[in-house]
Amino acid sequence: MSTSIDNTTSSQNRDVTINIRVKQEQRNIIDRAAEVQGKTRSEFMLESAYQKAQDVLLDWTFFDLDSSKYQEFTALLDRIPQPNKKLQKLLTTKSPWE
């Protein structure tokens, strides 16, 4: 599956309308978030929905492996991780906000 991701959400070339019904409380939260980001409700909703759609598509992965490659792949996943000093340091270092 080939996916072309275009981050353009400007009003140029917009020719399709999407209508949804929401509860007043949901609209108020969306409006507040849009206001915080200096966007219109439509801009905020389009960008949010578009980003979520990209995330879903980019996370969707299909591995087409023959039997031997599949066994090799699962063996690598099941293998005990090797010691990694940099990772250990990262996991034991306090965060700046702590």
N, C-alpha and C positions, 0 to 999 in steps of 0.2 A: 504494500500500500504506500503510495507516494503522497505526501501531504505538503502543500505549499502554504506556509504561514505568512500572512501579510498583516503587519501591525497597524495598517492605515484604518483609522476610524473617523476620518474627517468627513464633513458633509458632502464632499464631492462624490458623485456617482451613487448616492443613496437613492434607490428607487423602489424599495420594498418596505412596507409597514409591518411592524410586529405589535400587536396589542395584547396586553395581559391584564387580568384583574387581580388586585391585591387588597389586603386589609389596610385600613387607614393607618394602623400602627406600623405596618411594614413600609408603607409609603413615607411616613414621617421619618423613619430611620434612614431610608434611602436618600430622602431629601437632605437630611442633616449631613450624611456622609458626602454627598455631592457638594454641598456647601463648603464643607471643610476642605475639599480638594479644589474648590473654585471652578466647579463644573456644573453644567445643567443636569437635571435628572436623566434626560435621555443620553447625554454623553457618558455619565457615570454608569448607567445600566448597560449601555452597549459595550463599553470598555470592560466592565466586570464580567458580563456574560461571555464576551469574546475571549477574555483571558482564561476563564474557566473551561471553555470549549477547547482552547489550545492545550491546556494542561491535560484534559481528558484524552485528547488524541495523541499527545506526545507520550503519555504514560501507557498507552495501549500498545503492547508489544507482542509480536508473534514470532516464535522460533520454529523454523522449518528445518529440522535436523533428521538425518538418517539415524538408524538405531545405534551405530557405533559412536557417532558424534554426540547423540543424546546421552549415552552412558558416560562419555568423557566429560560432557558439560555438567551432569549431575554429580559426578565424582569430584569435580573442582568445587562445586557448591558445598558438598558435604565434608570436604577436607578441613581439618583443623587449621585455623589461621596461623601464619608464622608470626613470631614476635616482631613488633614494629615499634621502634623507639620513638619515632615522631608521633605516631598515633597515641602511644602511651602517655607521652608528655602532654598532648592536646587534651586527653581525657582526664588528666590529673591536675591541670592548671586551672586555677580559679578564674572565673569570668570577670571582666572588668567591673561589672555591676554588682558583684558579690562582696 
